[in-house]
């Protein structure tokens, strides 16, 4: 019978990272094992025994064979365990990572039994060999199950429980956190059983959970202390091992769930059902956050398991003899993209206050720097060819784009292409820089000579290059250049050589290299319109007489690549003082300062450790140097006082570091500085498809393309903080640990679970696009007038604009009047004695009574009028009383008359009846 590997057989717990070579070796190992098992009974389970380099295979013949993986040819069976009571259908192997001798092999059978073999010296020997056996490794040691139960082997002992009532045990596992065995079965009672052994008690104790219709599989999360079970009733149950009722139920599957797997770091759960639907659950909210279907192999009857390789974000799913791989991509919910593809270059237009960026998909986007808003987009500028670099002309009304197709195009900001420069001569060319001068355009990057276009030839749409008079002076490809008015031009090549040119005559003046005695190897390629070798140059300035201290490996040409060159134009007195006036950077993270007048290397330092290459830029005032590396890190250096004068020795001390941040997750391709609202800002373009705007102190302002627009005028950057050179981190410490020195502003980094507040409420105005637009419209409204202090007002306008307004002087102490300071001069009463005396108030009986006389207070006319009013009031009152009395008398007479009339009426009625 052919060997069959059901899904329950694969278990990769505690699996170590392996190289491709080890993976191929293990595949060959598995193939050899299967070839040897073809003539045997069907395989019920197979398990790799970690650290011991063995494979345990369970057969329907109620035996387990242990095969040695170290054998180079056919795998030999080292141990054969037979005499097991029931057929095994699942196994699990656990070992102690700190001590490999401690290991547990657990297996379940078709009769509801869970057995475990606990090894105490697994690295030495799993079982004891008989003394009569030979020392050859090919000899198979036969062991009976009864021998292990009786304890005949001192290197191991057995444990057993029968907690599943003779039902098939679907999965078993040993949990070291609980020190218990977990198993499940497809039965209503004792569905999930936890078994453990207490000291001094030989039988194992068990506790069980009950699930209707049973459970196919389970998984345990050690951090949350949760057991997730895949139930046949289409649900996923979450259990606390110390509670008999589930703590949560995940509903959503339309078929029985057959596999579950935890994503421990993200606190998520994968569940797979019989209808081939994969669901991802958030354990905190117990909600399904993703559903995957329609991508798995089509088969009616299948068995499957899940294995999640958490370090690499890979989910493996088996379908009988097929294996599928699902790979998790980086979260993009909080990742802001400026372009759809990696950004290659970014420029700043000070005339229009705009930012121009390009990407590898030949797209150019124009942004407003004040708000970060996209205003224009040009697609397919060079077809499908990548745009490698860009440049602006002197008037900043046109921009140049260079592509790998060997062409350079001149555009206006309406998207109209005026000229096409055939720099590559109808061939592909990797253009690295466009340098625009007053009378010419220099294009560099793919050959040893400079490709030049004269301004007076820009009359046709397609322009061919002119001849460079200087011919070839470099031994390798020219990568970058810099120009210092009025006529100094320097170029840097792939091998680290820097050549100084006279731009008017286009002749080389001198050349220098950081390594003194390094032989320059010439390339053997044939270039048109150039000489065989470099022209003769003045020997007195041929090379620098001071060599680099980092030039330890002269044979490696990658150690000297010059990727960027910048002149320090603000240093006017560089020739007289002997200071550095040229900055170069490139491979190995090294920055070098040169004096082009003396061809002297003034200083060099390692700006970024353990990186292949870096780029840089310098502001217009030559105050700050900004460097970026391939890992997305950026550093700002203060070079105002660096290498101003000549020095007898090579300076290796780096300048003060102002800031060190990580604005990107990938390689920084271009850096640019700009001044906006008196703020010096940094533009950085990266291969992570983002363009970040930050200030010189390292504070992140925003990412171009984000929903909320910024306002640079309203944010004032914090003052520069200088980091001393001796406080800079070493190569092993600089990336992560020191947060004050290296603040990380990752706009794409996912939040870790430890730092994430799960109970934080979501701010609608910050997290939704509608809220951001509403908030922005409110901010952009005309501000209401506010009262301000006179001292802060400037240029007053109005009637009193010519008057001088100033604040009132503060009066510190008010002098007391003399009568308060010297009361005895003005009053006869002695206040000190009066204060000491007790004041006595007269009683009511002692108060004098004075007759109140109205005549002495009011005039006679008022009194007479009041008297008449009183008399008239009394007469009216008396008249009303008399009328009321008469009315009462009349009412008292009416009832008597009425009763008399009633009597007379009754008498007349009686007489009529008679």
C-alpha positions, 0 to 999 in steps of 0.5 A: 500500500502506498504511503499517505501523509495526511495533514495531521502529520505535519507539525512545525512547532519550535522550527528554526530558520533554515537556509535554502540548502537545508530546505532542499536537503529536507525535501530529499530526506522526505522523498527518501523516507517515502520511497522506503515506506512504499512497501509498508502499511499506510502511514498514519502520522509522521513527526520530525523530532527537533534537535535529535535529527530523527523522524518518527513515523506512525503506522496502521500496524500499531508501531512507531519507527524512528528514522535517523536523518544524518544518514547520507544514503538510505535512512536507517530505522534506529528504534522501532516501538511496537506492541501499542494497543490501538492504532495511532492517528495523531502525534505531537513532539515538544522539547525544551528550548533551554534544555534539549534533553527534556522532550515529550512525544504525545500521540492519540489513537482511535479508542480515545486514549492519549499517551505520552513518552517523556524523555529525560536525555533525548540528546543522548539517546531516546531509548536504552540499547541492549548490551548485546547489540552492536555499536553500528548505527544500522542496527534497529532496536526493537522496543515494546510498549509494555517495556516503557509502561513498566519503566524498564527504560530509565531515560524515559517514562510514560503517561496515559489518560482515557478521557475521550470515551473511546472516540477518535482523538483528532489532535494532541499537544503538550502545552509547557505553559500549562504543563498539561496535555490538550486533546480533542475529539468529535464527540458531544461530551469530553470534546476537549480534554486537559490532562496533567499529572500532579506530584505523588499521584500516579494517574493523570487528572483531567478536566473537559470542555463540551461542544455540541457535535465535537471539535476537529482541531485546536490551538493555544495562545500562550500570551492570552492563555486562550484555546481556540477550537474548530467546531463542527457546528460552524463556530470557533470557540475560545476557552480559558483553560480554567473555566468550563464555559467558553469565553467567546464564540466566533460566528461566520463560517457556513461549514464545519471549521476544520483548522485554526491557527493563532497569529500570536504577535497581532493577537489574531486567529486564522480559521479554515472551514470545509467550504474552503473559506479562510477567515481572519479574526480580531481576538480583542473585538471578536470580529472577522476582519478579512475573508479569503475564498476562491483561491484554494485548490478544487478538490472534493475530499481533502484534509488540511492543516494550517501553519503560520510562519510568523517571522515571515508572515507566511501561511501554509495550507495543505490540501492532500498532496498540494501545498499553498502559500499565502504571504502577508503584505505590509499594512497600508492602512496608515501608510501614505503613498505620494506615488504609486511607484518608487519615487526617484527624484524631487525638486523645489520650484521657489518661483511657484512655491511648488514641489516636482516629483517623479517615479519609476513609472514615468509619472511627474506630479506637482505639489503645493508646498504650503499645504502638500496638495497635488495640483498637477500630474503628468503620466507617461512622460517617457512612455513606460521607461523609468525617470531617473533624475530631473533638473530645473532651469535658471528661470525655474519655468521649465524642468528637465526629465531624464530616462533610462531610454537615453533621452532628456525632455524639456517641459513647461508646467503645463505639460508641454514638451518643448525639446527632446535631447538624444543623450544616449544616441538612440541607445539606452543610458542610465542618466544619473545627473543633469547639470544646467549651466549658462550656455550648456547642459551637461548630462552624466551617468553612463560613460566616461565622457561628459555629454554636452548640449549647447543652448544655441542648438535648442532650436529643433524638437529633437536635439543631438549632443555636441562634442565635449572638448576635454575628451575622456579624463576618467577611467570609469563612468562619471556619476555626478558633477558640481559647478562653482561660478565662474568656471570651475567644474568637478566630476566624480566617477564610479572608481572614486576619482574626482577631476577638476575642469575649466568649464570655459576651455573644457580642459581638465586642470587636476584630479585627486583620489582618496587613496594615494597609491591606488592604481586606476583601472581603465575600462576596455569599452570603446567609446566614440569621439574619445581618446585611448587614455586620459590626457596629460595633467599637471603633475604637481596637482595630479593626486592628493598627497593625503590619503583616506584612513578608510581605504583599507581594501584597495582591491574593492572598487565599490569603496570609492564610489562618488554619488554626490558632489556639492560646492560650499559656495558661501565660503568665499575665502576658501582659497586664502584660508585653506579650508574645504570648499567641496563635499563628496559622498558615496560608498560605505557611508563616508563623507569627505571634504576637499580643498580643490585649490590645493587638491587636498583631502581636509576631512572625512568621517563615517556618516552612516555605518554599515551601509553600502551607499549614501546620498546628500545635499547642502543648503544654499548658505552651506550651513547644513549637510543632510545625508540619507542612506539605503535604510531610510535614515536621514541625518542633519549635520551642522557644518558652519564651523567645519573645515574653515581653515587648513589643517596639518592632519586629516580631520576625522571628527564628524561635525555636530549632528543636529538631528537623526530620524527615519522618515522612510522605510526604504532607500532614500533616492533624493534629497532637496532643501528649500526655504519657506516662510523663513523655515529651512525645510528638507524634501526626501524622496524614497523607494517606499513611494513617499515624499516627506517634508521635514524641518532642519531640526528633524520634526516631521511636517507631513507626507505629500499625498496625505488626507489632511493638508498642513500649513507651514506658516502656522507651525514654528519648528523647535530650536535646533538641538545639537548632538555631540559627536561623542554621543553618536551611537555606534554601528550596533546601537544607532538604529533603534535604542536611543530615542532622544538621539534618533527619533523615528517618524515612520509613517508606514511602521505598524503599531505594536500590540504593547504600545497600542491602546485598544480602548482609545476612541477613534477621532472622526475628524482625524480618521475620516476623509470627510472630517479632514476636509471639513476641518480644513475648510474651517481652518482656511476661512478668514480668521476673526479679528482679535484684539492685540496689545499696542506693543505688538501692533505694527504700522498703525493706520487711522486718525491717531496713527501719528500719535505715539502710543505706549503702555502705562508705566507700572506703579510699584508702591503707592505712598500713604497720605500723611493723615494715615501715617500720623493721625495724632497730628490731625485727630484728638482721639488716641487710636491706639487706646481706642482700639484697646478699649472695649466698645459698649453698645447701649441696650434697647431700654436705655435708648432715648425715645423721641416723639415723631412729629410729621408736621416738622417733616412734611409741608402742610399742603401734603398733610392736608391732602393726605387727611382729605384722602383718608376722610374720603376713603373712610366715607366710601368704606362706610357706604359700602358697609351699609349697602352690604348690610341692606343686601343681607336683610333682603336675602333673609326675607326671600326664603320665608316668602318662598316657603309660604308660596309652596304651602299654598300651592300644596293646599290648592292641589289637595283640594282639586284632587278631592 
